[in-house]
Amino acid sequence: IILSTYTGVLVGATAIPAWNEHVATLPIHFAASGVASAAAILELSGNDSVALNRMALGAAAVETAMGASIELTSKPGTKALRGGISGLTMRAAGLLSGPLPLALRLLSMNGNGRRRGLRRAAAISSLAGSLLTRWAWVHAGKSSAADLSVPLQLETSSDPK
């Protein structure tokens, strides 16, 4: 899990506005996406453990929170995450990796005969959402870097030390 945050750390520590504005949340988003993908692959390979479902449920909850965070952040450098192709893709990715698998996994906990089918649907949704999430972050970064109306706004301290 620790290594799954590394890409988010590297991407966030750049001058690309959309990425830099999310420097604190990118590692968390990438970690949740990595956990969800690993759990999905294991489930689609036949693993049906309760612990695996709980891990994937937690990852879907975190992905849902990350999607809400992206939608609620309205800084100039983040408009590529909410508009255009990258914004539409980010929203689709957020739905497929957050609320949809979260709802499917919660429904699967009832113990009825559809449990396995619901978990497989959640796994497929999580994998598709994870793939789209990465594409959307890359595309949003390119779009925000090309947007000349968004200058790099670094925080500066007026208190010299």
PyMOL commands that place a pseudoatom at each C-alpha (Angstrom):
pseudoatom trace, name=CA, resn=ILE, resi=1, chain=A, elem=C, hetatm=0, pos=[0.000, 0.000, 0.000]
pseudoatom trace, name=CA, resn=ILE, resi=2, chain=A, elem=C, hetatm=0, pos=[2.843, 2.375, 0.813]
pseudoatom trace, name=CA, resn=LEU, resi=3, chain=A, elem=C, hetatm=0, pos=[4.306, 2.149, -2.699]
pseudoatom trace, name=CA, resn=SER, resi=4, chain=A, elem=C, hetatm=0, pos=[0.923, 2.860, -4.280]
pseudoatom trace, name=CA, resn=THR, resi=5, chain=A, elem=C, hetatm=0, pos=[1.116, 6.398, -2.859]
pseudoatom trace, name=CA, resn=TYR, resi=6, chain=A, elem=C, hetatm=0, pos=[4.466, 7.093, -4.530]
pseudoatom trace, name=CA, resn=THR, resi=7, chain=A, elem=C, hetatm=0, pos=[3.049, 8.061, -7.925]
pseudoatom trace, name=CA, resn=GLY, resi=8, chain=A, elem=C, hetatm=0, pos=[0.647, 10.476, -6.241]
pseudoatom trace, name=CA, resn=VAL, resi=9, chain=A, elem=C, hetatm=0, pos=[3.525, 12.051, -4.305]
pseudoatom trace, name=CA, resn=LEU, resi=10, chain=A, elem=C, hetatm=0, pos=[5.604, 12.500, -7.457]
pseudoatom trace, name=CA, resn=VAL, resi=11, chain=A, elem=C, hetatm=0, pos=[2.732, 13.842, -9.533]
pseudoatom trace, name=CA, resn=GLY, resi=12, chain=A, elem=C, hetatm=0, pos=[1.649, 16.283, -6.808]
pseudoatom trace, name=CA, resn=ALA, resi=13, chain=A, elem=C, hetatm=0, pos=[5.126, 17.689, -6.271]
pseudoatom trace, name=CA, resn=THR, resi=14, chain=A, elem=C, hetatm=0, pos=[5.205, 19.453, -9.638]
pseudoatom trace, name=CA, resn=ALA, resi=15, chain=A, elem=C, hetatm=0, pos=[4.421, 22.865, -11.053]
pseudoatom trace, name=CA, resn=ILE, resi=16, chain=A, elem=C, hetatm=0, pos=[1.378, 21.521, -12.918]
pseudoatom trace, name=CA, resn=PRO, resi=17, chain=A, elem=C, hetatm=0, pos=[-1.529, 23.489, -11.382]
pseudoatom trace, name=CA, resn=ALA, resi=18, chain=A, elem=C, hetatm=0, pos=[-4.162, 20.714, -11.224]
pseudoatom trace, name=CA, resn=TRP, resi=19, chain=A, elem=C, hetatm=0, pos=[-1.697, 18.332, -9.617]
pseudoatom trace, name=CA, resn=ASN, resi=20, chain=A, elem=C, hetatm=0, pos=[-0.030, 20.841, -7.309]
pseudoatom trace, name=CA, resn=GLU, resi=21, chain=A, elem=C, hetatm=0, pos=[-3.381, 21.978, -5.887]
pseudoatom trace, name=CA, resn=HIS, resi=22, chain=A, elem=C, hetatm=0, pos=[-4.004, 18.360, -4.806]
pseudoatom trace, name=CA, resn=VAL, resi=23, chain=A, elem=C, hetatm=0, pos=[-0.528, 17.575, -3.503]
pseudoatom trace, name=CA, resn=ALA, resi=24, chain=A, elem=C, hetatm=0, pos=[-1.947, 16.428, -0.154]
pseudoatom trace, name=CA, resn=THR, resi=25, chain=A, elem=C, hetatm=0, pos=[-4.773, 14.281, -1.545]
pseudoatom trace, name=CA, resn=LEU, resi=26, chain=A, elem=C, hetatm=0, pos=[-3.167, 12.678, -4.616]
pseudoatom trace, name=CA, resn=PRO, resi=27, chain=A, elem=C, hetatm=0, pos=[-1.215, 10.067, -2.606]
pseudoatom trace, name=CA, resn=ILE, resi=28, chain=A, elem=C, hetatm=0, pos=[-4.385, 9.104, -0.707]
pseudoatom trace, name=CA, resn=HIS, resi=29, chain=A, elem=C, hetatm=0, pos=[-6.373, 8.899, -3.949]
pseudoatom trace, name=CA, resn=PHE, resi=30, chain=A, elem=C, hetatm=0, pos=[-3.739, 6.729, -5.639]
pseudoatom trace, name=CA, resn=ALA, resi=31, chain=A, elem=C, hetatm=0, pos=[-3.473, 4.454, -2.574]
pseudoatom trace, name=CA, resn=ALA, resi=32, chain=A, elem=C, hetatm=0, pos=[-7.243, 3.922, -2.412]
pseudoatom trace, name=CA, resn=SER, resi=33, chain=A, elem=C, hetatm=0, pos=[-7.333, 3.249, -6.136]
pseudoatom trace, name=CA, resn=GLY, resi=34, chain=A, elem=C, hetatm=0, pos=[-4.484, 0.747, -5.810]
pseudoatom trace, name=CA, resn=VAL, resi=35, chain=A, elem=C, hetatm=0, pos=[-6.177, -1.110, -2.947]
pseudoatom trace, name=CA, resn=ALA, resi=36, chain=A, elem=C, hetatm=0, pos=[-9.476, -1.194, -4.835]
pseudoatom trace, name=CA, resn=SER, resi=37, chain=A, elem=C, hetatm=0, pos=[-7.761, -2.519, -7.983]
pseudoatom trace, name=CA, resn=ALA, resi=38, chain=A, elem=C, hetatm=0, pos=[-5.836, -5.206, -6.099]
pseudoatom trace, name=CA, resn=ALA, resi=39, chain=A, elem=C, hetatm=0, pos=[-8.981, -6.334, -4.293]
pseudoatom trace, name=CA, resn=ALA, resi=40, chain=A, elem=C, hetatm=0, pos=[-10.918, -6.354, -7.567]
pseudoatom trace, name=CA, resn=ILE, resi=41, chain=A, elem=C, hetatm=0, pos=[-8.339, -8.510, -9.319]
pseudoatom trace, name=CA, resn=LEU, resi=42, chain=A, elem=C, hetatm=0, pos=[-8.280, -10.954, -6.404]
pseudoatom trace, name=CA, resn=GLU, resi=43, chain=A, elem=C, hetatm=0, pos=[-12.078, -11.146, -6.352]
pseudoatom trace, name=CA, resn=LEU, resi=44, chain=A, elem=C, hetatm=0, pos=[-12.313, -11.679, -10.090]
pseudoatom trace, name=CA, resn=SER, resi=45, chain=A, elem=C, hetatm=0, pos=[-9.724, -14.466, -9.668]
pseudoatom trace, name=CA, resn=GLY, resi=46, chain=A, elem=C, hetatm=0, pos=[-12.045, -16.280, -7.264]
pseudoatom trace, name=CA, resn=ASN, resi=47, chain=A, elem=C, hetatm=0, pos=[-11.127, -14.973, -3.813]
pseudoatom trace, name=CA, resn=ASP, resi=48, chain=A, elem=C, hetatm=0, pos=[-14.338, -14.412, -1.874]
pseudoatom trace, name=CA, resn=SER, resi=49, chain=A, elem=C, hetatm=0, pos=[-13.097, -13.475, 1.602]
pseudoatom trace, name=CA, resn=VAL, resi=50, chain=A, elem=C, hetatm=0, pos=[-14.984, -11.102, 3.860]
pseudoatom trace, name=CA, resn=ALA, resi=51, chain=A, elem=C, hetatm=0, pos=[-11.755, -9.255, 4.724]
pseudoatom trace, name=CA, resn=LEU, resi=52, chain=A, elem=C, hetatm=0, pos=[-11.075, -8.561, 1.056]
pseudoatom trace, name=CA, resn=ASN, resi=53, chain=A, elem=C, hetatm=0, pos=[-14.572, -7.137, 0.640]
pseudoatom trace, name=CA, resn=ARG, resi=54, chain=A, elem=C, hetatm=0, pos=[-14.046, -4.909, 3.676]
pseudoatom trace, name=CA, resn=MET, resi=55, chain=A, elem=C, hetatm=0, pos=[-10.777, -3.570, 2.268]
pseudoatom trace, name=CA, resn=ALA, resi=56, chain=A, elem=C, hetatm=0, pos=[-12.453, -2.840, -1.062]
pseudoatom trace, name=CA, resn=LEU, resi=57, chain=A, elem=C, hetatm=0, pos=[-15.394, -1.253, 0.763]
pseudoatom trace, name=CA, resn=GLY, resi=58, chain=A, elem=C, hetatm=0, pos=[-13.006, 1.056, 2.615]
pseudoatom trace, name=CA, resn=ALA, resi=59, chain=A, elem=C, hetatm=0, pos=[-11.209, 1.933, -0.614]
pseudoatom trace, name=CA, resn=ALA, resi=60, chain=A, elem=C, hetatm=0, pos=[-14.530, 2.764, -2.305]
pseudoatom trace, name=CA, resn=ALA, resi=61, chain=A, elem=C, hetatm=0, pos=[-15.469, 4.997, 0.643]
pseudoatom trace, name=CA, resn=VAL, resi=62, chain=A, elem=C, hetatm=0, pos=[-12.149, 6.849, 0.357]
pseudoatom trace, name=CA, resn=GLU, resi=63, chain=A, elem=C, hetatm=0, pos=[-12.580, 7.172, -3.425]
pseudoatom trace, name=CA, resn=THR, resi=64, chain=A, elem=C, hetatm=0, pos=[-16.054, 8.639, -2.834]
pseudoatom trace, name=CA, resn=ALA, resi=65, chain=A, elem=C, hetatm=0, pos=[-14.564, 11.187, -0.433]
pseudoatom trace, name=CA, resn=MET, resi=66, chain=A, elem=C, hetatm=0, pos=[-11.808, 12.034, -2.940]
pseudoatom trace, name=CA, resn=GLY, resi=67, chain=A, elem=C, hetatm=0, pos=[-14.409, 12.632, -5.635]
pseudoatom trace, name=CA, resn=ALA, resi=68, chain=A, elem=C, hetatm=0, pos=[-16.290, 14.983, -3.326]
pseudoatom trace, name=CA, resn=SER, resi=69, chain=A, elem=C, hetatm=0, pos=[-13.051, 16.779, -2.498]
pseudoatom trace, name=CA, resn=ILE, resi=70, chain=A, elem=C, hetatm=0, pos=[-12.284, 17.307, -6.190]
pseudoatom trace, name=CA, resn=GLU, resi=71, chain=A, elem=C, hetatm=0, pos=[-15.776, 18.672, -6.809]
pseudoatom trace, name=CA, resn=LEU, resi=72, chain=A, elem=C, hetatm=0, pos=[-15.617, 21.028, -3.829]
pseudoatom trace, name=CA, resn=THR, resi=73, chain=A, elem=C, hetatm=0, pos=[-12.165, 22.462, -4.597]
pseudoatom trace, name=CA, resn=SER, resi=74, chain=A, elem=C, hetatm=0, pos=[-12.675, 25.543, -6.711]
pseudoatom trace, name=CA, resn=LYS, resi=75, chain=A, elem=C, hetatm=0, pos=[-9.192, 26.989, -7.013]
pseudoatom trace, name=CA, resn=PRO, resi=76, chain=A, elem=C, hetatm=0, pos=[-8.230, 28.314, -10.471]
pseudoatom trace, name=CA, resn=GLY, resi=77, chain=A, elem=C, hetatm=0, pos=[-5.727, 25.526, -11.125]
pseudoatom trace, name=CA, resn=THR, resi=78, chain=A, elem=C, hetatm=0, pos=[-8.331, 22.802, -10.623]
pseudoatom trace, name=CA, resn=LYS, resi=79, chain=A, elem=C, hetatm=0, pos=[-10.902, 23.777, -13.237]
pseudoatom trace, name=CA, resn=ALA, resi=80, chain=A, elem=C, hetatm=0, pos=[-9.555, 21.106, -15.630]
pseudoatom trace, name=CA, resn=LEU, resi=81, chain=A, elem=C, hetatm=0, pos=[-10.727, 18.509, -13.094]
pseudoatom trace, name=CA, resn=ARG, resi=82, chain=A, elem=C, hetatm=0, pos=[-14.325, 19.681, -13.388]
pseudoatom trace, name=CA, resn=GLY, resi=83, chain=A, elem=C, hetatm=0, pos=[-14.635, 20.830, -17.014]
pseudoatom trace, name=CA, resn=GLY, resi=84, chain=A, elem=C, hetatm=0, pos=[-13.914, 19.604, -20.513]
pseudoatom trace, name=CA, resn=ILE, resi=85, chain=A, elem=C, hetatm=0, pos=[-12.931, 16.064, -21.413]
pseudoatom trace, name=CA, resn=SER, resi=86, chain=A, elem=C, hetatm=0, pos=[-10.773, 15.597, -18.312]
pseudoatom trace, name=CA, resn=GLY, resi=87, chain=A, elem=C, hetatm=0, pos=[-13.587, 16.833, -16.064]
pseudoatom trace, name=CA, resn=LEU, resi=88, chain=A, elem=C, hetatm=0, pos=[-16.140, 14.487, -17.620]
pseudoatom trace, name=CA, resn=THR, resi=89, chain=A, elem=C, hetatm=0, pos=[-13.680, 11.619, -17.388]
pseudoatom trace, name=CA, resn=MET, resi=90, chain=A, elem=C, hetatm=0, pos=[-12.840, 12.457, -13.764]
pseudoatom trace, name=CA, resn=ARG, resi=91, chain=A, elem=C, hetatm=0, pos=[-16.540, 12.454, -12.878]
pseudoatom trace, name=CA, resn=ALA, resi=92, chain=A, elem=C, hetatm=0, pos=[-17.131, 9.135, -14.664]
pseudoatom trace, name=CA, resn=ALA, resi=93, chain=A, elem=C, hetatm=0, pos=[-14.062, 7.681, -12.968]
pseudoatom trace, name=CA, resn=GLY, resi=94, chain=A, elem=C, hetatm=0, pos=[-15.255, 8.969, -9.612]
pseudoatom trace, name=CA, resn=LEU, resi=95, chain=A, elem=C, hetatm=0, pos=[-18.648, 7.337, -10.056]
pseudoatom trace, name=CA, resn=LEU, resi=96, chain=A, elem=C, hetatm=0, pos=[-17.167, 4.018, -11.208]
pseudoatom trace, name=CA, resn=SER, resi=97, chain=A, elem=C, hetatm=0, pos=[-14.539, 3.832, -8.471]
pseudoatom trace, name=CA, resn=GLY, resi=98, chain=A, elem=C, hetatm=0, pos=[-16.431, 5.402, -5.554]
pseudoatom trace, name=CA, resn=PRO, resi=99, chain=A, elem=C, hetatm=0, pos=[-20.208, 5.470, -5.050]
pseudoatom trace, name=CA, resn=LEU, resi=100, chain=A, elem=C, hetatm=0, pos=[-21.120, 2.651, -7.458]
pseudoatom trace, name=CA, resn=PRO, resi=101, chain=A, elem=C, hetatm=0, pos=[-18.818, -0.037, -6.007]
pseudoatom trace, name=CA, resn=LEU, resi=102, chain=A, elem=C, hetatm=0, pos=[-19.554, 1.265, -2.505]
pseudoatom trace, name=CA, resn=ALA, resi=103, chain=A, elem=C, hetatm=0, pos=[-23.300, 0.755, -3.028]
pseudoatom trace, name=CA, resn=LEU, resi=104, chain=A, elem=C, hetatm=0, pos=[-22.809, -2.638, -4.706]
pseudoatom trace, name=CA, resn=ARG, resi=105, chain=A, elem=C, hetatm=0, pos=[-20.564, -3.854, -1.893]
pseudoatom trace, name=CA, resn=LEU, resi=106, chain=A, elem=C, hetatm=0, pos=[-22.974, -2.672, 0.781]
pseudoatom trace, name=CA, resn=LEU, resi=107, chain=A, elem=C, hetatm=0, pos=[-25.827, -4.458, -1.003]
pseudoatom trace, name=CA, resn=SER, resi=108, chain=A, elem=C, hetatm=0, pos=[-23.718, -7.631, -1.197]
pseudoatom trace, name=CA, resn=MET, resi=109, chain=A, elem=C, hetatm=0, pos=[-23.456, -7.744, 2.585]
pseudoatom trace, name=CA, resn=ASN, resi=110, chain=A, elem=C, hetatm=0, pos=[-27.135, -8.757, 2.947]
pseudoatom trace, name=CA, resn=GLY, resi=111, chain=A, elem=C, hetatm=0, pos=[-26.089, -12.365, 2.475]
pseudoatom trace, name=CA, resn=ASN, resi=112, chain=A, elem=C, hetatm=0, pos=[-28.632, -13.168, -0.213]
pseudoatom trace, name=CA, resn=GLY, resi=113, chain=A, elem=C, hetatm=0, pos=[-27.876, -15.256, -3.305]
pseudoatom trace, name=CA, resn=ARG, resi=114, chain=A, elem=C, hetatm=0, pos=[-26.713, -12.256, -5.365]
pseudoatom trace, name=CA, resn=ARG, resi=115, chain=A, elem=C, hetatm=0, pos=[-23.707, -11.559, -3.126]
pseudoatom trace, name=CA, resn=ARG, resi=116, chain=A, elem=C, hetatm=0, pos=[-21.072, -12.914, -5.495]
pseudoatom trace, name=CA, resn=GLY, resi=117, chain=A, elem=C, hetatm=0, pos=[-22.587, -11.195, -8.551]
pseudoatom trace, name=CA, resn=LEU, resi=118, chain=A, elem=C, hetatm=0, pos=[-22.761, -7.843, -6.775]
pseudoatom trace, name=CA, resn=ARG, resi=119, chain=A, elem=C, hetatm=0, pos=[-19.148, -8.125, -5.642]
pseudoatom trace, name=CA, resn=ARG, resi=120, chain=A, elem=C, hetatm=0, pos=[-18.008, -9.008, -9.163]
pseudoatom trace, name=CA, resn=ALA, resi=121, chain=A, elem=C, hetatm=0, pos=[-19.898, -6.021, -10.557]
pseudoatom trace, name=CA, resn=ALA, resi=122, chain=A, elem=C, hetatm=0, pos=[-18.251, -3.828, -7.912]
pseudoatom trace, name=CA, resn=ALA, resi=123, chain=A, elem=C, hetatm=0, pos=[-14.836, -5.245, -8.836]
pseudoatom trace, name=CA, resn=ILE, resi=124, chain=A, elem=C, hetatm=0, pos=[-15.325, -4.554, -12.546]
pseudoatom trace, name=CA, resn=SER, resi=125, chain=A, elem=C, hetatm=0, pos=[-16.563, -1.048, -11.773]
pseudoatom trace, name=CA, resn=SER, resi=126, chain=A, elem=C, hetatm=0, pos=[-13.564, -0.393, -9.517]
pseudoatom trace, name=CA, resn=LEU, resi=127, chain=A, elem=C, hetatm=0, pos=[-11.092, -1.533, -12.169]
pseudoatom trace, name=CA, resn=ALA, resi=128, chain=A, elem=C, hetatm=0, pos=[-12.706, 0.623, -14.852]
pseudoatom trace, name=CA, resn=GLY, resi=129, chain=A, elem=C, hetatm=0, pos=[-12.846, 3.590, -12.475]
pseudoatom trace, name=CA, resn=SER, resi=130, chain=A, elem=C, hetatm=0, pos=[-9.212, 3.171, -11.486]
pseudoatom trace, name=CA, resn=LEU, resi=131, chain=A, elem=C, hetatm=0, pos=[-8.072, 3.122, -15.095]
pseudoatom trace, name=CA, resn=LEU, resi=132, chain=A, elem=C, hetatm=0, pos=[-10.164, 6.178, -15.939]
pseudoatom trace, name=CA, resn=THR, resi=133, chain=A, elem=C, hetatm=0, pos=[-8.924, 7.976, -12.812]
pseudoatom trace, name=CA, resn=ARG, resi=134, chain=A, elem=C, hetatm=0, pos=[-5.325, 7.755, -13.942]
pseudoatom trace, name=CA, resn=TRP, resi=135, chain=A, elem=C, hetatm=0, pos=[-6.157, 8.895, -17.466]
pseudoatom trace, name=CA, resn=ALA, resi=136, chain=A, elem=C, hetatm=0, pos=[-8.229, 11.800, -16.104]
pseudoatom trace, name=CA, resn=TRP, resi=137, chain=A, elem=C, hetatm=0, pos=[-5.437, 12.975, -13.785]
pseudoatom trace, name=CA, resn=VAL, resi=138, chain=A, elem=C, hetatm=0, pos=[-2.901, 12.923, -16.631]
pseudoatom trace, name=CA, resn=HIS, resi=139, chain=A, elem=C, hetatm=0, pos=[-5.241, 14.719, -19.029]
pseudoatom trace, name=CA, resn=ALA, resi=140, chain=A, elem=C, hetatm=0, pos=[-6.236, 17.304, -16.392]
pseudoatom trace, name=CA, resn=GLY, resi=141, chain=A, elem=C, hetatm=0, pos=[-2.561, 17.966, -15.727]
pseudoatom trace, name=CA, resn=LYS, resi=142, chain=A, elem=C, hetatm=0, pos=[-1.877, 18.561, -19.404]
pseudoatom trace, name=CA, resn=SER, resi=143, chain=A, elem=C, hetatm=0, pos=[-4.931, 20.814, -19.714]
pseudoatom trace, name=CA, resn=SER, resi=144, chain=A, elem=C, hetatm=0, pos=[-4.109, 22.873, -16.650]
pseudoatom trace, name=CA, resn=ALA, resi=145, chain=A, elem=C, hetatm=0, pos=[-0.473, 23.272, -17.741]
pseudoatom trace, name=CA, resn=ALA, resi=146, chain=A, elem=C, hetatm=0, pos=[-1.604, 24.548, -21.135]
pseudoatom trace, name=CA, resn=ASP, resi=147, chain=A, elem=C, hetatm=0, pos=[-4.077, 27.032, -19.613]
pseudoatom trace, name=CA, resn=LEU, resi=148, chain=A, elem=C, hetatm=0, pos=[-2.197, 30.329, -19.616]
pseudoatom trace, name=CA, resn=SER, resi=149, chain=A, elem=C, hetatm=0, pos=[-4.888, 31.977, -17.500]
pseudoatom trace, name=CA, resn=VAL, resi=150, chain=A, elem=C, hetatm=0, pos=[-3.722, 29.926, -14.518]
pseudoatom trace, name=CA, resn=PRO, resi=151, chain=A, elem=C, hetatm=0, pos=[-0.328, 31.173, -13.387]
pseudoatom trace, name=CA, resn=LEU, resi=152, chain=A, elem=C, hetatm=0, pos=[1.636, 29.168, -10.883]
pseudoatom trace, name=CA, resn=GLN, resi=153, chain=A, elem=C, hetatm=0, pos=[0.583, 30.488, -7.501]
pseudoatom trace, name=CA, resn=LEU, resi=154, chain=A, elem=C, hetatm=0, pos=[3.080, 29.479, -4.867]
pseudoatom trace, name=CA, resn=GLU, resi=155, chain=A, elem=C, hetatm=0, pos=[2.454, 30.192, -1.230]
pseudoatom trace, name=CA, resn=THR, resi=156, chain=A, elem=C, hetatm=0, pos=[5.059, 32.581, 0.059]
pseudoatom trace, name=CA, resn=SER, resi=157, chain=A, elem=C, hetatm=0, pos=[5.849, 33.417, 3.596]
pseudoatom trace, name=CA, resn=SER, resi=158, chain=A, elem=C, hetatm=0, pos=[6.155, 37.073, 4.539]
pseudoatom trace, name=CA, resn=ASP, resi=159, chain=A, elem=C, hetatm=0, pos=[7.940, 36.077, 7.722]
pseudoatom trace, name=CA, resn=PRO, resi=160, chain=A, elem=C, hetatm=0, pos=[11.670, 35.567, 6.883]
pseudoatom trace, name=CA, resn=LYS, resi=161, chain=A, elem=C, hetatm=0, pos=[13.415, 33.083, 9.129]
for i in range(1, 161): cmd.bond("trace and resi %d" % i, "trace and resi %d" % (i + 1))
show_as sticks, trace
zoom trace
